[in-house]
Amino acid sequence: MTPIKVLLADDQALLRSAFRVLVDSEPDMQVVGEAADGAQAVELARSTRADVVLMDIRMPGTDGLAATRTISADPDLAGVRIVMLTTFEVDEYVVQSLRAGASGFLGKGAEPDELLNAIRVAAAGEALLSPVATKGLIATFLAQAGSGGAGPGGAEYSERLAALTGREREVLVKVAGGHSNDQIADRLEVSPLTVKTHVNRAMAKLGARDRAQLVVIAYESGLVRPRVE
């Protein structure tokens, strides 16, 4: 098995060292580089062809958010998945990161097993968005973006949404609710493979990199209305 190539981007050397020891202890992954700021993270993402970047949001100079935008906009780095690391999980930057192209986020206080699982999930192209995070944090910030539940990307996605089939739209709504393929399959009484096919087609039609982008599009387009409790 080819190990998952992991790039560490954080301005704290001690934290990078701890992450390196943890990641390199796993047989299915290896650290291929360390960056102390966003600009260096972009350079290393290109030179190492990392599969997953653990990206700190706040770094001096070019921060993690700007670096994520740059990596996500580069067609040559389309296969790179970014997991944002943040001290405070309820953070406006988290949603901005998802819009910029990150696959999800993880609190720096997460357990070691959570971090390792996050890397594997991101490498598989899945979204690191629990139902709680999806319905709470994301909905809250997108609700502030505009009236009626539609964010700034609503007009941009309206035409693309029209290209979705009824079933693809239905699956998209469930993805936005934080449900896994297996859960969606149970609810719609179809196979998980069928759900995966619908998800992949929706991503292609909407120009989404992964499931995390689908969630943001669903909210920003107004297809799913944020509920702030």
Secondary structure, DSSP 4 states (H G I P E B T S, - for coil): -PPEEEEEE-S-HHHHHHHHHHHHTSTTEEEEEEESSHHHHHHHHHHH--SEEEEES--SSS-HHHHHHHHHH-GGGTT-EEEEEES-SS-HHHHHHHHHT--EEEETT--HHHHHHHHHHHHTT--B--HHIIIIIIHHHHHTTSGGG--TTHHHHHHHHHTS-HHHHHHHHHHHTT--HHHHHHHHTS-HHHHHHHHHHHHHHHT-SSHHHHHHHHHHTTSS-----
